[in-house]
Amino acid sequence: ATYEVSYPGPVEGSTLVVANRPPDRRVDVVEQDEVVETRLVLDGEAWECVPGDGEVDDCTRTDAVVEPPGLFREDALEDFTFRVEDREVAGTEARCLVTEVRRGRERPELGRRGELCVSTEGVLVLVDQQDEELEATEYSTEVADGTFELPR
C-alpha cells in the first residue's frame, strides 16, 4: 500500500515519519521540524542519510535491515485469548487484534494484555504491549512528490 504514517520518535519531541510506495520506503527522524536522519529503500537498495551542511544530504549505501520487534510463538495460542475490535487511530479506521493472557497462564514476561492495530490498507498504526506503546499520530494514503528521491 502507498501511505505515510507518523509515530512518536525515539527521543522526546521527535517524530518518526514512515512513507511507503512499493517497492520504495522512507523513514525520517524529525526533531524540532527538521529531518535529522533518513533511511531509504529505493529499488531494493538501502540508503542512510544524515545531516551535512544543514541539510540531510550525506547519503551512503547500507546493507542494514530493520526488523520489526516481537515474535509470534506457536504456543501463544494456548496462553492468550484473542478478539478483534474496530476503532479509529490517527484519523483512520483500524482493525485491532486484542490479546489477553488466559487465567492460570499468567507469567511476568507475557504481560496481561496487548493490542496490534492496522489500517484498512494493512498499515501498523498501534502496538501496545505491556509497558511499550507505539501509536501513529498522523496517517495518509498519499505521499508527497519527491519523497523517494535521494537528498542531494
Disulfide bonds with the S-S distance in Angstrom:
Cys49-Cys59 2.10
Cys96-Cys117 2.04
